Amino acid sequence: MDSEIYDKPVCPNQPDEEKQFITELKNEVPGAFEKFFNRYWRVIMRLCLTHIQDPAEAEDAAIETFADAAKGLKKFRGEARLSSWLFRLALNRIFKHRRHQRNQSNFVPIDDCPENAALTELNTTPPEIQDLLTALNSLPVRDQLFLTLRYVNNLKLREIAEITGAKPGAVAMRLKRAEAKLRRRLMRREK
């Protein structure tokens, strides 16, 4: 999926409270960025964890998202909702992480492995959830994105449309198709 589409502005009307908050952030009012961070940390972290399996790397991506936001707030035009803009930054970080992972080798030197790694890396995730995650990760990135924005981050179609630059009707259709693909993959695993 091309991350450049997330840089296109969209133009919903900003509520007055949101405009005031953006102004405070841009003017670096004491406590404004902390309030911003506290308001959005959980949803951004959840989004990163959904797309990046290693919790430490997901946390790094979330932190880097807020660093990107801090650097970019002065340029933020307010044409998109603040949350949509932040989601776009997070998605760009996730895509950057994926590109980096593709370029890295999975080789780990034996000296870097703990002695009891086989014993300490027990997976306690229920098999049904493991199957769901495996099926979800086998989908194209675009399908994963739409499904996680909707069902993990509980965003409405309108919000997903703002984040992705797609029309709400297109979002609904993409979700329906992605759900069907996921369902088929899960059914194949059950056989």
C-alpha positions in Angstrom: 0.0 0.0 0.0 1.3 3.4 -0.9 1.8 5.6 2.2 1.7 8.8 0.2 -2.1 8.7 0.1 -2.1 9.4 3.8 -0.5 12.8 3.2 -3.5 14.1 1.2 -5.6 16.6 3.3 -9.3 16.1 3.7 -11.7 18.9 4.7 -14.3 18.1 7.3 -15.4 21.0 9.5 -13.4 21.2 12.7 -15.3 21.7 15.9 -14.4 24.8 17.9 -13.0 22.7 20.7 -10.7 20.9 18.3 -9.6 24.2 16.7 -8.7 25.6 20.2 -6.8 22.4 21.0 -4.8 22.6 17.7 -4.0 26.3 18.5 -2.8 25.4 21.9 -0.6 22.6 20.5 0.8 24.9 17.8 1.5 27.7 20.3 3.2 25.1 22.6 0.9 26.0 25.6 2.3 24.2 28.6 0.6 20.8 29.1 -1.1 20.8 25.7 1.2 18.1 24.2 0.9 16.0 27.3 -2.9 16.2 27.0 -2.5 15.3 23.3 -0.3 12.3 24.1 -2.6 11.1 26.9 -5.6 11.4 24.7 -4.2 9.4 21.8 -1.5 7.1 23.2 -3.7 4.0 23.7 -5.3 4.1 20.2 -2.0 4.7 18.5 -0.3 2.0 20.5 -3.1 -0.4 19.7 -2.8 0.3 16.0 0.9 -0.2 16.1 0.6 -3.5 18.0 -1.9 -4.7 15.5 0.5 -4.3 12.6 3.8 -4.9 14.4 4.1 -8.2 16.3 7.0 -7.3 18.5 5.7 -5.2 21.4 8.9 -3.3 21.8 9.1 -2.4 18.2 5.4 -1.4 18.2 6.0 0.9 21.2 9.0 2.4 19.3 6.7 3.1 16.3 4.1 4.6 18.5 6.6 6.9 20.2 8.1 7.8 16.9 4.6 8.7 15.7 4.3 11.2 18.5 7.8 12.6 17.8 6.7 13.0 14.2 3.6 14.8 15.4 5.6 17.1 17.6 7.8 18.1 14.7 4.8 18.5 12.3 2.3 20.3 14.4 3.5 23.7 13.2 2.7 22.6 9.6 -0.6 21.0 10.5 -3.2 23.0 8.5 -6.3 21.6 10.3 -7.9 20.4 7.1 -8.1 16.9 8.6 -9.2 16.0 12.1 -6.3 15.9 14.5 -7.0 12.2 15.2 -7.0 11.4 11.5 -3.7 13.2 11.0 -2.2 11.3 13.9 -3.4 8.0 12.5 -1.8 8.8 9.1 1.5 9.5 10.9 1.2 6.2 12.7 0.4 4.3 9.5 3.4 5.9 7.8 5.6 4.7 10.7 4.1 1.2 10.4 4.8 1.1 6.7 8.3 2.3 7.3 8.8 -0.4 9.8 7.5 -3.0 7.4 9.8 -1.8 4.7 12.7 -2.0 7.1 11.7 -5.5 8.2 11.6 -6.7 4.6 15.1 -5.5 4.1 16.4 -7.1 7.3 17.6 -10.7 7.6 15.9 -13.0 10.2 19.3 -14.3 11.2 20.1 -14.0 14.9 23.6 -14.9 16.0 23.6 -17.8 18.6 25.5 -15.5 21.0 22.5 -13.2 21.1 20.0 -15.9 22.1 19.4 -16.5 25.8 20.3 -19.9 27.1 16.7 -20.8 28.0 15.0 -19.1 25.0 13.0 -22.2 24.1 11.5 -22.3 27.6 10.9 -18.6 28.1 9.2 -18.0 24.7 6.0 -20.0 25.4 3.0 -18.6 23.6 0.0 -18.2 25.9 -2.3 -16.8 23.2 -5.3 -19.1 22.7 -5.3 -21.1 19.5 -8.4 -19.4 18.1 -6.7 -16.0 18.4 -3.5 -17.4 16.9 -5.5 -18.7 13.9 -7.3 -15.3 13.5 -4.0 -13.4 13.7 -2.3 -15.8 11.2 -5.3 -15.4 8.8 -5.3 -11.6 9.2 -1.6 -11.4 8.6 -1.9 -13.5 5.4 -4.2 -10.8 3.9 -2.9 -8.0 1.8 -1.8 -5.0 3.8 -4.6 -2.8 2.6 -7.2 -5.4 3.8 -5.4 -5.6 7.2 -5.5 -1.9 7.5 -9.2 -1.5 6.9 -10.1 -4.4 9.2 -7.9 -3.2 12.1 -9.0 0.4 11.8 -12.6 -0.8 12.0 -12.5 -3.7 14.4 -9.4 -3.1 16.6 -9.6 0.7 16.7 -13.4 0.8 16.6 -13.4 3.6 14.0 -16.5 4.6 12.1 -16.6 4.4 8.3 -16.4 8.2 8.1 -13.2 8.2 10.2 -11.6 5.4 8.2 -12.5 7.4 5.0 -10.7 10.5 6.4 -7.6 8.5 7.3 -7.3 6.6 4.1 -8.6 9.2 1.7 -11.3 6.8 0.4 -15.0 7.6 0.2 -17.2 6.1 2.9 -18.9 3.8 0.4 -15.6 2.6 -0.9 -14.5 1.9 2.7 -17.7 -0.1 3.3 -17.0 -2.2 0.2 -13.4 -2.8 1.0 -14.3 -3.9 4.5 -16.9 -6.3 3.2 -14.4 -7.8 0.8 -11.7 -8.0 3.4 -14.1 -9.7 5.8 -15.0 -12.2 3.1 -11.3 -12.9 2.5 -10.6 -13.3 6.2 -13.6 -15.6 6.6 -12.5 -17.8 3.7 -9.0 -18.1 5.1 -10.3 -19.0 8.6 -12.7 -21.6 7.1 -9.7 -23.2 5.2 -7.8 -23.4 8.4 -10.7 -25.2 10.2 -10.8 -28.0 7.6 
